[in-house]
Amino acid sequence: MQHGQQREKIENVMKKRVTTTLADNPLTPSRKRRLAAIAARPDSEIDLSDIPELTESFWKNAIKNPYYRPVKQQLTVRLPNEIRKRA
């Protein structure tokens, strides 16, 4: 596969919209028990030996997510004229 075809294939995959919800895959009683058992374990029992530690060099090339949009909420405040005049 040539570079152009590979890039086109990747771009087509990126356009595909995937929507999955918890309702699509409900928790069975067996899964709930397994998750409860895992949640009850202390953090000290988690094996991190196969996960490399993040160092400063990892964060050196990090970029801010260009698709991140902070949640904004409209706010209305009513102030007395005395306070408004001081500002």
C-alpha positions in Angstrom: 0.0 0.0 0.0 1.4 3.4 -1.0 1.6 6.3 1.4 -1.3 8.2 -0.2 -3.6 5.2 0.0 -2.6 4.5 3.6 -3.3 8.2 4.5 -6.7 8.1 2.8 -7.6 4.9 4.6 -6.7 6.5 8.0 -8.7 9.7 7.1 -11.7 7.5 6.3 -11.4 5.7 9.6 -11.2 9.0 11.4 -14.4 10.2 9.8 -16.3 7.2 11.0 -18.5 8.1 14.0 -18.7 5.5 16.7 -21.4 5.9 19.4 -21.5 3.4 22.2 -23.4 3.7 25.5 -23.5 1.7 28.6 -27.0 0.6 27.6 -25.4 -1.2 24.6 -23.5 -3.4 26.9 -25.3 -3.6 30.3 -23.6 -4.8 33.4 -24.5 -8.4 34.3 -24.5 -9.5 37.9 -21.3 -11.4 37.3 -19.6 -8.2 35.9 -20.9 -6.2 38.8 -19.3 -8.6 41.3 -16.0 -8.6 39.5 -15.9 -4.8 39.3 -16.8 -4.6 43.0 -14.0 -7.0 43.9 -11.5 -4.9 41.8 -12.7 -1.6 43.3 -12.2 -3.1 46.8 -8.5 -3.9 46.3 -6.0 -1.3 47.5 -3.9 0.6 45.0 -0.8 -1.0 46.4 -1.9 -4.3 44.8 -1.9 -2.8 41.3 1.0 -4.2 39.2 2.6 -1.2 37.4 5.8 -3.1 36.3 4.7 -3.2 32.7 3.8 0.5 32.5 6.6 2.9 31.9 6.8 5.9 34.3 6.0 9.2 32.6 9.1 11.5 32.7 9.6 15.1 31.8 10.7 14.1 28.3 7.2 12.6 27.7 5.5 15.9 28.6 8.1 18.0 26.6 6.4 17.3 23.3 2.8 17.3 24.6 0.3 19.6 23.0 -3.0 20.9 24.2 -6.0 19.0 22.7 -7.2 21.2 19.8 -10.7 19.8 20.1 -11.1 20.7 23.8 -13.8 23.3 24.4 -14.4 24.3 28.0 -18.0 24.1 29.2 -19.4 27.6 29.4 -22.5 28.6 31.3 -24.3 31.9 31.0 -24.4 33.9 34.3 -26.5 36.9 35.1 -25.8 39.1 38.1 -27.9 42.0 39.3 -25.9 44.6 41.1 -27.1 47.7 42.9 -26.2 51.0 41.2 -23.9 52.0 44.0 -21.6 49.1 43.3 -21.8 49.5 39.6 -20.8 53.1 39.8 -17.6 52.3 41.7 -16.4 49.9 39.1 
